[in-house]
Structures are given as structure tokens and as C-alpha cells.
Amino acid sequence: MAVIGKRLPAGGPFDNILNLNVGDAITVTTCADVYTYTLVTAPRDLTVQPADTWALAAVPGNPSAMPTDAWLTLIANQDISPSPDRAVGFAKLTSTSAR
């Protein structure tokens, strides 16, 4: 799954994306289940350009591989001011439970 958002000067859901650290838990809640992912690449540590489509591959860093794990990709603008830089974070699914 990929979630793409925009960092704003204040008040947006992606405003603190650059504060995420490797090992942080990210929870995604749906109507039926709760998915917990563990961050393995912090968004502040990886910057890509809009044309770097490999960031949306099913297996982070290996676009031609078939996935054996479930991944969450987070993408947001790196800078608040206009810039082509995108911050990217990868998280691996570590647990699933019923809601």
C-alpha cells in the first residue's frame, strides 16, 4: 500500500513525516482490521524526484522482485516551499488484528 500526502506549514496529517524514525509503528485502520507496520526506512533519510517511480514498487528498492511481505510506502514533499524533492519512507507489516 502507498499513502501519498502533502506537508503543509501547519495542521496537515503529513506535517511530522520527517520526524518518523526507523522502528516506529504506523497503524492503518480500516472498517474491518487494524494493520501495524514498522518503519524500516525513515522518510528524512530517503529523497527522490517525481520521476523516480521505483519508490512505488511492490518491493522497496527492488522493482522487479515479487513481494513476499506486505509493505507500506509513505511519500510526501520533502520541503514546505515548492521543490521537486519527495521524502519516502518504507514500513513492513508486522501485525494485523480485527477491529
C-alpha positions in Angstrom: 0.0 0.0 0.0 1.2 3.5 -0.7 0.0 6.7 1.0 0.9 10.0 -0.6 0.3 13.3 1.2 1.5 16.9 1.3 3.4 18.5 4.1 1.9 21.9 5.0 3.3 24.8 7.1 1.0 23.7 9.9 -2.0 21.4 10.5 -1.7 18.7 7.9 -1.5 14.9 8.5 1.9 14.7 6.9 3.5 17.7 8.7 5.6 15.4 11.0 6.6 12.8 8.5 10.2 13.8 8.7 10.2 13.1 12.5 9.5 9.4 12.0 12.3 7.0 13.0 13.3 3.5 12.0 11.4 1.2 14.3 8.4 3.5 14.7 5.0 1.8 14.4 2.4 3.1 11.9 -1.1 2.0 12.3 -3.6 1.8 9.5 -7.2 1.2 10.5 -9.9 0.0 8.0 -13.5 -0.8 8.6 -12.6 -4.4 9.5 -9.0 -4.6 10.5 -6.0 -2.8 12.1 -2.7 -3.1 10.4 0.5 -2.3 12.1 3.6 -1.5 10.1 7.2 -1.0 11.4 9.3 1.7 9.7 12.4 0.3 8.1 13.4 3.4 6.2 12.8 6.9 7.7 11.4 9.5 5.2 14.0 12.0 6.2 16.7 9.5 5.1 15.4 9.0 1.5 14.7 11.8 -1.0 13.5 11.0 -4.5 12.4 13.0 -7.5 8.8 12.8 -9.0 10.1 10.6 -11.9 11.6 8.0 -9.5 8.8 5.5 -9.9 10.8 2.7 -8.3 9.7 4.2 -5.0 6.2 2.8 -5.6 7.5 -0.7 -6.4 5.9 -3.7 -4.6 9.3 -4.5 -3.1 11.1 -1.3 -2.0 14.5 -1.0 -3.7 13.8 -4.0 -6.0 11.3 -3.1 -8.6 11.5 -6.4 -10.5 11.0 -8.6 -7.4 7.8 -10.3 -6.4 6.7 -9.4 -2.9 6.8 -11.9 -0.1 5.9 -9.3 2.6 3.4 -6.6 2.8 4.8 -3.1 2.6 3.6 0.5 3.3 5.2 3.3 1.4 4.8 6.9 2.6 5.5 9.7 0.3 5.4 13.5 0.9 7.0 16.7 -0.3 10.5 17.0 1.3 10.3 20.8 1.7 7.5 23.1 2.6 8.4 25.5 -0.1 7.9 24.3 -3.7 10.5 21.7 -4.6 10.6 18.5 -6.7 12.1 16.6 -3.7 9.9 13.9 -2.2 10.5 12.2 1.2 9.9 8.5 1.1 9.6 6.0 3.9 9.1 2.2 3.8 7.4 0.2 6.5 6.9 -3.6 6.8 3.7 -5.2 8.0 4.3 -6.6 11.5 0.7 -7.4 12.7 -2.9 -7.5 11.8 -5.9 -7.7 14.1 -9.6 -7.4 13.8 -11.1 -4.0 14.6 
